[in-house]
Amino acid sequence: MKQSHIVTKDSDMLAPQWLALRINYRTIRFVYRVIDGASHLKGVMIGDEIAEIGDAVCFDGKRLSVERR
């Protein structure tokens, strides 16, 4: 069963359980940017790829992938 999650600006707080369990800050992590002293979510980094806001992060039971808009 393939599960997917659309990356939004609140994805760091509202990540589904299957994504939150796999965040280990080396291969899967949240990427932020600082704008006027406040940090905003830029996307989710999976390996070498960044899923930006609006992209989908998919999980097929074994591995995570990024689907572009």
C-alpha positions as CSV (number, residue, x, y, z in Angstrom):
1,M,0.0,0.0,0.0
2,K,1.5,3.3,-1.1
3,Q,1.1,6.2,1.3
4,S,1.8,9.8,0.5
5,H,2.1,13.2,2.2
6,I,2.0,16.6,0.6
7,V,4.7,18.8,2.1
8,T,3.2,22.0,3.5
9,K,4.6,24.8,5.6
10,D,3.4,23.0,8.8
11,S,4.7,19.5,7.8
12,D,7.3,19.6,10.6
13,M,4.5,19.7,13.2
14,L,1.9,17.7,11.3
15,A,4.0,14.9,9.8
16,P,2.2,11.5,9.6
17,Q,3.4,8.7,11.8
18,W,5.2,6.8,9.1
19,L,7.3,9.8,8.2
20,A,7.9,11.0,11.7
21,L,9.3,7.5,12.7
22,R,11.9,7.6,10.0
23,I,13.4,11.0,10.7
24,N,17.0,10.4,11.9
25,Y,18.6,13.7,10.9
26,R,21.1,12.1,8.5
27,T,19.1,10.6,5.7
28,I,15.7,12.1,6.4
29,R,15.4,15.6,7.8
30,F,13.6,18.9,7.7
31,V,15.3,21.8,5.9
32,Y,14.7,25.3,7.2
33,R,15.6,28.8,5.9
34,V,15.8,31.9,8.0
35,I,13.9,34.9,6.8
36,D,14.0,38.1,8.9
37,G,15.1,36.2,12.0
38,A,12.3,33.6,11.8
39,S,12.8,30.0,10.5
40,H,10.5,28.7,7.8
41,L,10.3,25.2,6.5
42,K,11.9,24.9,3.1
43,G,11.3,21.2,2.6
44,V,12.1,17.6,3.6
45,M,15.4,16.1,2.6
46,I,15.5,12.4,1.7
47,G,19.0,11.3,0.9
48,D,20.1,13.8,-1.8
49,E,16.7,15.0,-2.8
50,I,14.7,17.8,-1.3
51,A,10.9,17.6,-1.4
52,E,9.9,21.3,-1.4
53,I,6.5,22.7,-0.4
54,G,3.9,21.3,-2.7
55,D,5.8,18.1,-3.5
56,A,4.7,14.7,-2.2
57,V,6.7,12.3,-0.1
58,C,5.7,8.7,-0.8
59,F,6.3,5.5,1.2
60,D,5.7,2.1,-0.4
61,G,6.4,-0.1,2.6
62,K,10.2,-0.3,2.0
63,R,11.5,3.1,0.8
64,L,10.7,6.7,0.7
65,S,10.6,8.7,-2.6
66,V,9.8,12.2,-3.8
67,E,7.1,13.1,-6.4
68,R,7.4,16.5,-7.9
69,R,4.4,18.8,-8.4
